[in-house]
Amino acid sequence: QVQLVESGGGLVQAGGSLRLSCAASGRAFSSYAMGWFRQALGKEREFVGRISASDGSTYYTDSVKSRFIISRDNAKNTAYLQMNSLDPEDTAGYYCAAHRDAKYGYWGQGTQVTVSS
């Protein structure tokens, strides 16, 4: 069982930055790849990116590539999403999820990011 809690959301002006955190309970955090997703009002949930469990390699959707950075600190059981050059189009609820055995089996409750123009 893994419980995930996101934090760090808020209101930021366009061009600004935010860092989201995803704190995980349990001892198996390092065995999970961690994904970030977002969902804007009235839209479907969108994959943002993920970081592997094994070597820390990352993958991003094209719309955030070069602006967002995912990292993890296994000693702290925490994953991060550094968001730079934010745009109003990035406004959404952001969710982290733990991936293992071919599925995202655990999800956080989300944190809201609002980017003003």
Biotite code that builds the C-alpha atoms (Angstrom):
import biotite.structure as struc

atoms = struc.array([
    struc.Atom([0.000, 0.000, 0.000], chain_id="A", res_id=1, res_name="GLN", atom_name="CA", element="C"),
    struc.Atom([1.293, 3.428, -0.969], chain_id="A", res_id=2, res_name="VAL", atom_name="CA", element="C"),
    struc.Atom([-0.258, 6.719, -0.029], chain_id="A", res_id=3, res_name="GLN", atom_name="CA", element="C"),
    struc.Atom([0.659, 9.812, -1.998], chain_id="A", res_id=4, res_name="LEU", atom_name="CA", element="C"),
    struc.Atom([0.212, 13.429, -0.981], chain_id="A", res_id=5, res_name="VAL", atom_name="CA", element="C"),
    struc.Atom([0.901, 16.300, -3.354], chain_id="A", res_id=6, res_name="GLU", atom_name="CA", element="C"),
    struc.Atom([1.759, 19.812, -2.248], chain_id="A", res_id=7, res_name="SER", atom_name="CA", element="C"),
    struc.Atom([3.181, 23.021, -3.640], chain_id="A", res_id=8, res_name="GLY", atom_name="CA", element="C"),
    struc.Atom([0.386, 24.167, -5.892], chain_id="A", res_id=9, res_name="GLY", atom_name="CA", element="C"),
    struc.Atom([-0.872, 27.708, -5.981], chain_id="A", res_id=10, res_name="GLY", atom_name="CA", element="C"),
    struc.Atom([-1.345, 30.841, -8.025], chain_id="A", res_id=11, res_name="LEU", atom_name="CA", element="C"),
    struc.Atom([1.545, 32.076, -10.144], chain_id="A", res_id=12, res_name="VAL", atom_name="CA", element="C"),
    struc.Atom([1.946, 34.617, -12.917], chain_id="A", res_id=13, res_name="GLN", atom_name="CA", element="C"),
    struc.Atom([2.738, 33.546, -16.441], chain_id="A", res_id=14, res_name="ALA", atom_name="CA", element="C"),
    struc.Atom([6.446, 32.975, -16.853], chain_id="A", res_id=15, res_name="GLY", atom_name="CA", element="C"),
    struc.Atom([6.855, 32.012, -13.230], chain_id="A", res_id=16, res_name="GLY", atom_name="CA", element="C"),
    struc.Atom([7.844, 28.743, -11.593], chain_id="A", res_id=17, res_name="SER", atom_name="CA", element="C"),
    struc.Atom([6.459, 26.305, -9.069], chain_id="A", res_id=18, res_name="LEU", atom_name="CA", element="C"),
    struc.Atom([7.767, 23.098, -7.587], chain_id="A", res_id=19, res_name="ARG", atom_name="CA", element="C"),
    struc.Atom([5.291, 20.398, -6.694], chain_id="A", res_id=20, res_name="LEU", atom_name="CA", element="C"),
    struc.Atom([6.107, 17.653, -4.244], chain_id="A", res_id=21, res_name="SER", atom_name="CA", element="C"),
    struc.Atom([4.654, 14.177, -3.968], chain_id="A", res_id=22, res_name="CYS", atom_name="CA", element="C"),
    struc.Atom([5.314, 12.579, -0.588], chain_id="A", res_id=23, res_name="ALA", atom_name="CA", element="C"),
    struc.Atom([4.857, 8.830, -0.389], chain_id="A", res_id=24, res_name="ALA", atom_name="CA", element="C"),
    struc.Atom([4.269, 6.570, 2.561], chain_id="A", res_id=25, res_name="SER", atom_name="CA", element="C"),
    struc.Atom([5.639, 3.050, 2.766], chain_id="A", res_id=26, res_name="GLY", atom_name="CA", element="C"),
    struc.Atom([9.055, 1.497, 2.292], chain_id="A", res_id=27, res_name="ARG", atom_name="CA", element="C"),
    struc.Atom([8.759, 0.519, -1.341], chain_id="A", res_id=28, res_name="ALA", atom_name="CA", element="C"),
    struc.Atom([8.878, 4.000, -2.843], chain_id="A", res_id=29, res_name="PHE", atom_name="CA", element="C"),
    struc.Atom([12.145, 3.367, -4.676], chain_id="A", res_id=30, res_name="SER", atom_name="CA", element="C"),
    struc.Atom([10.609, 0.417, -6.518], chain_id="A", res_id=31, res_name="SER", atom_name="CA", element="C"),
    struc.Atom([7.924, 2.553, -8.163], chain_id="A", res_id=32, res_name="TYR", atom_name="CA", element="C"),
    struc.Atom([8.224, 4.723, -11.201], chain_id="A", res_id=33, res_name="ALA", atom_name="CA", element="C"),
    struc.Atom([6.492, 7.999, -10.475], chain_id="A", res_id=34, res_name="MET", atom_name="CA", element="C"),
    struc.Atom([4.246, 9.758, -12.905], chain_id="A", res_id=35, res_name="GLY", atom_name="CA", element="C"),
    struc.Atom([2.739, 13.205, -12.990], chain_id="A", res_id=36, res_name="TRP", atom_name="CA", element="C"),
    struc.Atom([-0.610, 13.952, -14.600], chain_id="A", res_id=37, res_name="PHE", atom_name="CA", element="C"),
    struc.Atom([-2.811, 16.985, -14.859], chain_id="A", res_id=38, res_name="ARG", atom_name="CA", element="C"),
    struc.Atom([-6.443, 17.692, -15.525], chain_id="A", res_id=39, res_name="GLN", atom_name="CA", element="C"),
    struc.Atom([-7.822, 21.049, -16.508], chain_id="A", res_id=40, res_name="ALA", atom_name="CA", element="C"),
    struc.Atom([-11.440, 21.966, -15.905], chain_id="A", res_id=41, res_name="LEU", atom_name="CA", element="C"),
    struc.Atom([-13.629, 20.307, -18.501], chain_id="A", res_id=42, res_name="GLY", atom_name="CA", element="C"),
    struc.Atom([-10.766, 18.361, -20.049], chain_id="A", res_id=43, res_name="LYS", atom_name="CA", element="C"),
    struc.Atom([-9.487, 14.831, -19.835], chain_id="A", res_id=44, res_name="GLU", atom_name="CA", element="C"),
    struc.Atom([-6.599, 13.868, -17.645], chain_id="A", res_id=45, res_name="ARG", atom_name="CA", element="C"),
    struc.Atom([-3.268, 14.383, -19.396], chain_id="A", res_id=46, res_name="GLU", atom_name="CA", element="C"),
    struc.Atom([0.035, 12.627, -18.863], chain_id="A", res_id=47, res_name="PHE", atom_name="CA", element="C"),
    struc.Atom([2.794, 15.108, -18.000], chain_id="A", res_id=48, res_name="VAL", atom_name="CA", element="C"),
    struc.Atom([5.840, 12.930, -17.425], chain_id="A", res_id=49, res_name="GLY", atom_name="CA", element="C"),
    struc.Atom([7.422, 10.189, -15.375], chain_id="A", res_id=50, res_name="ARG", atom_name="CA", element="C"),
    struc.Atom([10.635, 9.164, -13.721], chain_id="A", res_id=51, res_name="ILE", atom_name="CA", element="C"),
    struc.Atom([11.804, 5.592, -13.626], chain_id="A", res_id=52, res_name="SER", atom_name="CA", element="C"),
    struc.Atom([12.421, 3.557, -10.515], chain_id="A", res_id=53, res_name="ALA", atom_name="CA", element="C"),
    struc.Atom([15.654, 2.018, -11.715], chain_id="A", res_id=54, res_name="SER", atom_name="CA", element="C"),
    struc.Atom([17.907, 4.720, -13.112], chain_id="A", res_id=55, res_name="ASP", atom_name="CA", element="C"),
    struc.Atom([15.988, 7.954, -12.677], chain_id="A", res_id=56, res_name="GLY", atom_name="CA", element="C"),
    struc.Atom([15.461, 8.414, -16.387], chain_id="A", res_id=57, res_name="SER", atom_name="CA", element="C"),
    struc.Atom([12.657, 10.762, -17.315], chain_id="A", res_id=58, res_name="THR", atom_name="CA", element="C"),
    struc.Atom([10.110, 11.135, -20.072], chain_id="A", res_id=59, res_name="TYR", atom_name="CA", element="C"),
    struc.Atom([7.848, 14.109, -20.792], chain_id="A", res_id=60, res_name="TYR", atom_name="CA", element="C"),
    struc.Atom([4.953, 14.955, -22.977], chain_id="A", res_id=61, res_name="THR", atom_name="CA", element="C"),
    struc.Atom([5.919, 17.380, -25.726], chain_id="A", res_id=62, res_name="ASP", atom_name="CA", element="C"),
    struc.Atom([4.012, 20.361, -24.345], chain_id="A", res_id=63, res_name="SER", atom_name="CA", element="C"),
    struc.Atom([6.135, 20.503, -21.184], chain_id="A", res_id=64, res_name="VAL", atom_name="CA", element="C"),
    struc.Atom([9.448, 19.237, -22.481], chain_id="A", res_id=65, res_name="LYS", atom_name="CA", element="C"),
    struc.Atom([12.270, 21.719, -21.708], chain_id="A", res_id=66, res_name="SER", atom_name="CA", element="C"),
    struc.Atom([10.060, 23.541, -19.179], chain_id="A", res_id=67, res_name="ARG", atom_name="CA", element="C"),
    struc.Atom([9.249, 20.873, -16.588], chain_id="A", res_id=68, res_name="PHE", atom_name="CA", element="C"),
    struc.Atom([11.684, 18.645, -14.700], chain_id="A", res_id=69, res_name="ILE", atom_name="CA", element="C"),
    struc.Atom([10.783, 15.557, -12.713], chain_id="A", res_id=70, res_name="ILE", atom_name="CA", element="C"),
    struc.Atom([13.105, 14.320, -9.997], chain_id="A", res_id=71, res_name="SER", atom_name="CA", element="C"),
    struc.Atom([12.974, 12.068, -6.976], chain_id="A", res_id=72, res_name="ARG", atom_name="CA", element="C"),
    struc.Atom([14.662, 11.680, -3.626], chain_id="A", res_id=73, res_name="ASP", atom_name="CA", element="C"),
    struc.Atom([14.270, 8.088, -2.514], chain_id="A", res_id=74, res_name="ASN", atom_name="CA", element="C"),
    struc.Atom([15.734, 8.852, 0.911], chain_id="A", res_id=75, res_name="ALA", atom_name="CA", element="C"),
    struc.Atom([12.844, 11.249, 1.464], chain_id="A", res_id=76, res_name="LYS", atom_name="CA", element="C"),
    struc.Atom([10.213, 9.127, -0.316], chain_id="A", res_id=77, res_name="ASN", atom_name="CA", element="C"),
    struc.Atom([9.393, 12.152, -2.427], chain_id="A", res_id=78, res_name="THR", atom_name="CA", element="C"),
    struc.Atom([9.033, 12.946, -6.097], chain_id="A", res_id=79, res_name="ALA", atom_name="CA", element="C"),
    struc.Atom([9.115, 16.464, -7.496], chain_id="A", res_id=80, res_name="TYR", atom_name="CA", element="C"),
    struc.Atom([7.796, 18.341, -10.478], chain_id="A", res_id=81, res_name="LEU", atom_name="CA", element="C"),
    struc.Atom([9.675, 21.546, -11.169], chain_id="A", res_id=82, res_name="GLN", atom_name="CA", element="C"),
    struc.Atom([7.624, 23.717, -13.502], chain_id="A", res_id=83, res_name="MET", atom_name="CA", element="C"),
    struc.Atom([9.258, 26.680, -15.234], chain_id="A", res_id=84, res_name="ASN", atom_name="CA", element="C"),
    struc.Atom([8.068, 29.219, -17.772], chain_id="A", res_id=85, res_name="SER", atom_name="CA", element="C"),
    struc.Atom([4.496, 28.546, -16.761], chain_id="A", res_id=86, res_name="LEU", atom_name="CA", element="C"),
    struc.Atom([1.714, 29.459, -19.142], chain_id="A", res_id=87, res_name="ASP", atom_name="CA", element="C"),
    struc.Atom([-2.022, 29.891, -18.461], chain_id="A", res_id=88, res_name="PRO", atom_name="CA", element="C"),
    struc.Atom([-2.490, 26.680, -20.471], chain_id="A", res_id=89, res_name="GLU", atom_name="CA", element="C"),
    struc.Atom([-0.695, 24.859, -17.634], chain_id="A", res_id=90, res_name="ASP", atom_name="CA", element="C"),
    struc.Atom([-3.566, 25.676, -15.251], chain_id="A", res_id=91, res_name="THR", atom_name="CA", element="C"),
    struc.Atom([-4.876, 22.367, -13.928], chain_id="A", res_id=92, res_name="ALA", atom_name="CA", element="C"),
    struc.Atom([-5.055, 20.004, -11.012], chain_id="A", res_id=93, res_name="GLY", atom_name="CA", element="C"),
    struc.Atom([-1.779, 18.115, -10.839], chain_id="A", res_id=94, res_name="TYR", atom_name="CA", element="C"),
    struc.Atom([-1.604, 14.545, -9.636], chain_id="A", res_id=95, res_name="TYR", atom_name="CA", element="C"),
    struc.Atom([1.223, 12.155, -8.911], chain_id="A", res_id=96, res_name="CYS", atom_name="CA", element="C"),
    struc.Atom([0.881, 8.417, -9.285], chain_id="A", res_id=97, res_name="ALA", atom_name="CA", element="C"),
    struc.Atom([3.007, 5.386, -8.481], chain_id="A", res_id=98, res_name="ALA", atom_name="CA", element="C"),
    struc.Atom([3.648, 2.906, -11.287], chain_id="A", res_id=99, res_name="HIS", atom_name="CA", element="C"),
    struc.Atom([4.602, -0.738, -10.952], chain_id="A", res_id=100, res_name="ARG", atom_name="CA", element="C"),
    struc.Atom([3.490, -4.004, -12.545], chain_id="A", res_id=101, res_name="ASP", atom_name="CA", element="C"),
    struc.Atom([2.319, -2.180, -15.673], chain_id="A", res_id=102, res_name="ALA", atom_name="CA", element="C"),
    struc.Atom([-0.121, 0.118, -13.967], chain_id="A", res_id=103, res_name="LYS", atom_name="CA", element="C"),
    struc.Atom([-0.469, 3.289, -11.988], chain_id="A", res_id=104, res_name="TYR", atom_name="CA", element="C"),
    struc.Atom([-1.897, 1.688, -8.902], chain_id="A", res_id=105, res_name="GLY", atom_name="CA", element="C"),
    struc.Atom([-1.761, 4.577, -6.455], chain_id="A", res_id=106, res_name="TYR", atom_name="CA", element="C"),
    struc.Atom([-2.776, 8.192, -6.880], chain_id="A", res_id=107, res_name="TRP", atom_name="CA", element="C"),
    struc.Atom([-2.572, 11.332, -4.813], chain_id="A", res_id=108, res_name="GLY", atom_name="CA", element="C"),
    struc.Atom([-5.453, 13.697, -4.198], chain_id="A", res_id=109, res_name="GLN", atom_name="CA", element="C"),
    struc.Atom([-3.994, 16.414, -6.394], chain_id="A", res_id=110, res_name="GLY", atom_name="CA", element="C"),
    struc.Atom([-2.875, 19.988, -6.002], chain_id="A", res_id=111, res_name="THR", atom_name="CA", element="C"),
    struc.Atom([-4.210, 22.946, -7.983], chain_id="A", res_id=112, res_name="GLN", atom_name="CA", element="C"),
    struc.Atom([-1.953, 25.095, -10.123], chain_id="A", res_id=113, res_name="VAL", atom_name="CA", element="C"),
    struc.Atom([-3.363, 28.323, -11.523], chain_id="A", res_id=114, res_name="THR", atom_name="CA", element="C"),
    struc.Atom([-1.333, 30.452, -13.905], chain_id="A", res_id=115, res_name="VAL", atom_name="CA", element="C"),
    struc.Atom([-2.546, 33.993, -14.439], chain_id="A", res_id=116, res_name="SER", atom_name="CA", element="C"),
    struc.Atom([-1.871, 35.956, -17.609], chain_id="A", res_id=117, res_name="SER", atom_name="CA", element="C"),
])
